[in-house]
Amino acid sequence: MNLYRFRLIPESPWRTPWQADTLGGLLCWTCARTEGDDVLRQQLIEPALAGRPPFVLSDAFPGDRLPLPAAVRALDVPAELRKPLKRARWLLSESFRQLQAGAVPGTGEMLRDAGVLDYTQLRNTIGRASNTTNDGGGLFPTEESVLKKGMRHLTVYARIVPEFRENFERLVRELTQWGFGSDRSAGKGQFRLDGDIEPIPDLDEVADADGCVSLSTFQPAGDDPTDGAWEAFTKYGKLGPDFGLENVFKKPLILLRPGASFRVPAPRGWLGRAIPMHDLLAHDVVCHLQGIGANVIHWAFGLCLPVHWPRGEVRPSDPVSELAIPDDPPPVPLALAEPAPTLVLTEPAPLQTLGPAAQVPEIVQPARLAPEQVFVKVLERREIGGKVQYLVQEKGKPRGVLAYGIPPPPDKLPQDGDEIAVYRNNQDPRNPQYRWDRPQASQSKHGLGGRRPRHRM
């Protein structure tokens, strides 16, 4: 299997962690929807259950960070460095390569900040009968995440068998049209592929390696090595909605986090296994799926990189700085920018002067937008469900979606790079939405007449 790397650019907040088993499972669902059940079974499920997966993924890491190997935490640490080591989670790619060669990173090279901002978003409940909120608002919190300022992309590593390389890239590009994780139908988890999937063989070029580090959330197989260091956690997964089951919950799974380290006599490209559905689901659910000819697995493989097992003692070092990747420059709305004076020569009135008449310049200001309108720059056109949408960006705001209202005729639709005037569809600064036409004024909760009548006439 060859080692590759690709980068994802999030276009909206996400609610589901970018873990390898979730991403691998979504690629399997994408294969079933686009290629059919037979292709899914023959090319993915059966080889995975036989211990020959066509691809193995890492988690998606912010920027160029890589997980700090758990083996480093098992080294001798001076008392004053125990707390910084306990909090550290990441290494920059250059520091990770030095660790592969046998150098123990200093505490200044270990990063605590993941580059991801987690926050709580309040949402309300809409009553089915009234099509509005209840008296209390029905508020409930949801956890969402975005990349911090200066962090532009997520990086995923993959091992792919040569004959599945084109199919894999096609599945990833198809998944960008669906989105990732929870609430993707509401706009969460939207992302795009930044460039192409590129080979990165230098991460495998470690001479005389006697250990390996996992970059994935995975579950070890029965014959995987056990001499090492790791951090385990319990995951409560769910099935997708395609089967229409009432019980969609998987059994609790014990998984290992990225950074799990193992001593191995020879390099291992991957660890883990595909968890069969009789180990994954309740008995009645398994019987139902077998009755309709379906087979479900949990893609619990872990991508590994070779390392020299770290030896020695953790030492203090100067902090390293990460080169920030600037965001794409936002467009400058014409209505908000300082307009340059336009000189228009007009015919002057006759002047009583001794010399020839002078031309008097007239300053003409450009037209202003309506108070409700804003300028956005068109970044990308999409067609989802037969409807045209646009990825756009307003000055000083994150990217948003122009997908509401009545669009202009097809021959008048904008092109990528155009700056157009639109209306805001919401006031969410993290997930802006825009519409073509002016939003209609909504009626009050109790209608035009104030309170509702107590009894029907």
KOLZA-928954 format. One record per residue (C-alpha): y, z, x. Coordinates in steps of 0.05 Angstrom, whole numbers, plus 32768, in hexadecimal, padded with zeros to 4 digits. Layout:
residues N
YZX
...
end
This chain:
residues 457
800080008000
80457FED801A
8080801C8017
80BE80077FF1
810080257FDB
812E80147FA1
816E80337F86
818180427F3F
81C980497F26
81CE80777EE9
81FC805D7EB3
81FA809A7E86
81E580E37E89
819B80F17E88
817381297E68
812F81217E88
812581317ED3
811780F37EFD
80D081097F11
809B80D97F2B
806780E77EF5
809A80DA7EBE
80B3809A7EDE
806C80817EEB
8058808F7EA3
809480697E88
8081802D7EB3
803C80307E93
805C80317E4D
80887FF77E62
804A7FD07E77
80287FDE7E34
80647FC67E0D
80727F877E36
802E7F727E51
7FFE7F8F7E1D
7FC77FC47E1B
7F947F9A7E41
7FC27F917E7E
7FD37FDB7E7D
7F8A7FEF7E7C
7F727FBC7EB0
7FAB7FBF7EE2
7FC380077EDC
7F9780397EB7
7F5280267ED1
7F67801F7F1B
7F8E80617F16
7F5280877EFA
7F2780697F31
7F5780837F67
7F76803F7F76
7FBC80417F57
7FE380007F5E
802380277F6B
8038806E7F7C
807F80887F72
80AC80BE7F8D
80DD80E67F64
812380C87F5F
814E80EB7F94
819B80ED7F92
81BB80C07FC7
819280BD8007
817881048004
812F8115800E
810C81577FFC
8108818E8030
80BE81958042
809F81D7802B
807F81DD8070
80C481EC808E
80C9822B8062
808982458082
80A8824680C8
80C4828380EB
810B829080D3
813E82C280ED
815382F480B9
819982D980B4
817F829380A4
814D82A5806E
817E829F8034
819A825A804A
815382418053
813E825B800F
817782377FEC
816F81F58012
814E81BC7FEC
8160817A800E
81658154804F
818D8116805D
816280D9806F
817480DD80BA
8161812780BE
812081188099
810E80E280CC
811A81138104
80EC814580E1
80B6810F80DC
80B9810A8128
80AF81558130
80F681718134
810281AF810A
814481A680E4
817A81DA80EC
819781FF80B1
81D681D480B3
81AB819680A5
818C81B58067
81B281A78028
81B681D47FEB
81DE81A67FBE
81B581707F9B
81F181457F8A
81E0814D7F3F
820B81717F0C
81E481937ED4
820B81A87E96
820081BC7E4D
8215818B7E17
822081A67DD0
8207817A7D97
820981837D4C
81D5817A7D15
81E081467CDE
81C481587C9A
819A81217C7B
81B3812E7C35
81FD81337C44
81FF81057C81
822F81387CA2
822C817A7CC6
821C81BC7CA4
825081F27C9B
823E82117CDE
823E81CF7D02
81F481D47D14
820681D77D5E
81CF81D77D92
81D181CE7DDE
81AF81997E08
81AA81967E53
81C581577E75
81D081417EBC
81FC81107EE2
820780FE7F2A
824181227F4B
827F80FD7F63
827180D67FA2
822780CF7F91
821980897F78
81CE807E7F72
8188809B7F6E
815480867FA0
810A807B7F8F
80D3806D7FC2
809480477FAE
805180337FCC
80397FF27FAD
7FFB7FC87FB9
80117F817FCD
7FF37F5E7F90
80197F8C7F60
805E7F857F82
807C7F527F52
805F7F747F14
807C7FB77F2B
80C37F9C7F33
80BE7F797EF0
80AA7FBB7ECF
80E47FE17EF0
81167FAD7ED9
80FA7FAF7E93
81007FFB7E92
814A7FF57EA1
81517FD57E5C
813080117E3B
814C804C7E5F
812C808B7E7C
811680CB7E5A
812D80F17E1E
816380D77DEE
816480927E0E
816D80757DC8
81AE809D7DC5
81C780807E07
81AC80B47E37
818580A17E75
81A2805B7E7C
819F803E7EC2
819E7FFD7EE8
817B7FE57F28
81A97FE17F64
81937FA47F8B
814B7F937F99
810D7FBB7FAA
810E7FBD7FF7
80D67FCC8028
80E280098055
80A7800C8086
80CB803780BA
80BD80778092
8073806B80A0
807C805F80EA
806B80A58103
803B80A8813F
800580DD8140
801A80FD80FE
7FF0813980EB
8010814880A7
802E81288069
806681398039
806581277FF0
80A481097FD0
8089810F7F89
807B813E7F50
802F81397F4F
7FEC815C7F44
7FBA815C7F7F
7F75813E7F75
7F3581647F82
7F2B81477FC8
7F74814C7FDF
7F858179801A
7F9381C2800C
7FAE81DA8050
7FF981D88047
803681F48023
805181E37FDE
807681FB7FA1
805381F57F5D
806E81F77F16
805581EE7ECF
806981AF7EA9
806581A67E5E
8061815C7E51
806181327E12
804280F17DFA
806D80B67DE8
807C80A67D9E
805280677D9B
801380887D7E
803580AC7D44
801280EE7D54
802681307D37
801181567D75
803481337DAF
802F816C7DE2
800581667E20
7FE181A27E3D
800A81C97E70
800381A97EB5
800881CC7EF8
802E819B7F26
804A819F7F6C
809381927F7B
80AC815E7FAE
80A981797FF5
806181917FF0
8044818D8037
7FFC8187804E
7FD881858090
7FAE81458094
7F85812880CD
7F9E80E280BD
7FDB80C88097
7FD580C7804B
800080978024
7FF780BD7FE3
7FD580F87FC2
7FC7810C7F7B
7FA280ED7F41
7FA780CF7EFC
7F9981077ECA
7F6980ED7E94
7F7A80FA7E4B
7F41812C7E3F
7F6281597E74
7FA6814A7E58
7FA5814D7E0B
7F8881777DD3
7F4281647DBB
7F58814A7D78
7F8D811E7D98
7F5981027DC9
7F2A80F17D8F
7F6280CE7D6A
7F7680A47DA7
7F2D80927DB5
7F26807D7D6D
7F5E804A7D73
7F4780327DB8
7F8180517DDF
7F7E80727E23
7FB4809F7E3E
7FBC80BA7E85
7FF080E47EAA
800980C07EE8
800680FC7F18
800580D97F5C
802F80F07F96
804D80C17FCA
804780DE8011
806980D18053
804B80E38097
8069811B80C1
805B814480FE
804C818980E3
808A81B380F2
808281E78128
80B382198145
80EC82408127
8125822D80F9
81678231811E
81AF82308106
81D581EE810E
821781CF80FC
821B81B480B4
8210816A80AD
823D813F8082
8224810A8053
824A80C98051
826480C5800A
825B80837FE5
829B80747FBF
829680637F76
82A6801C7F60
82F280167F5B
8306801C7F12
832F7FE57EF3
837A7FF07EEC
838F7FE97EA3
83CB7FBD7E9D
83EB7FEA7E6A
83E780277E98
83FA80067ED9
844280017EF0
84557FBA7EDD
84787F907F10
84BB7F757EF6
84B87F2D7EE1
84F67F057EF0
85067ED07EBD
85427EA37EC9
856C7E967E8C
85AA7E6E7E7F
85E57E9C7E8E
86257EA07E66
86617E807E88
86837EB07EB8
86CC7EAF7ECC
86C07EAC7F17
86DB7E827F4F
86957E6F7F66
865A7E4F7F42
86387E767F0A
86007EA57F21
85BC7EAA7F01
85B07EEE7EDF
85677F067EE2
85497F247EA4
85117F587EAB
84D87F4C7E7A
84A57F837E70
845C7F717E5F
84427F7E7E19
84267FC47E0D
83E47FD57DEB
83DD7FF67DA8
83DA80427DAF
838F80427D9E
837C800B7DCF
836780107E18
83587FDE7E4E
83117FDA7E6A
82F07FAE7E9E
82B07F897E8A
82797F9A7EBD
823A7F7E7E9E
82217F5C7E5F
81E17F727E3C
81BA7F5B7E00
81927F937DDF
816F7F877D9D
81927F447D94
81D77F657D99
82087F5B7DD2
82217F997DF7
824D7FA07E33
824F7FD37E6C
829A7FE07E76
82C680117E9B
830A802E7E8B
833980467EC2
8328808C7ED9
82EA80917EAD
829F80867EB7
827E80477EA0
827480407E55
825780117E21
827C7FE07DF5
824C7FD87DBB
82707FEB7D7A
829A7FC87D47
829D7F7D7D38
829D7F537D77
82C37F117D7E
82A17ECE7D75
826E7EBB7DAA
829D7E897DCC
82D27EBF7DD4
82A57EF67DF2
82BE7F107E36
829E7F017E79
828C7F317EB1
82CC7F467ED5
82FB7F3B7E99
832B7F727E85
83307F787E39
83517FA67E06
83227FCF7DDB
8321800F7DB2
82FF80517DC4
82C480637D98
82BD80AB7DB0
82E180DF7DDA
82A780F37E08
82C280EF7E50
827C80EC7E6E
825E80B67E40
8298808B7E25
828B80587DEE
82B880207DD8
82BE7FF17D9C
82DC7FAC7D90
83077FBC7D53
83327FF67D3C
830680307D22
830B803D7CD8
8329807F7CC2
82F180AB7CA9
82F580D37C69
82F5811F7C6A
82B581457C60
82C681547C17
82DF810E7C05
832480F77BF1
832B812A7BBA
832381687BE4
82E981957BCF
82AA817A7BAE
82A081897B64
827181C37B57
8249819E7B21
823781567B15
825681357AD8
end
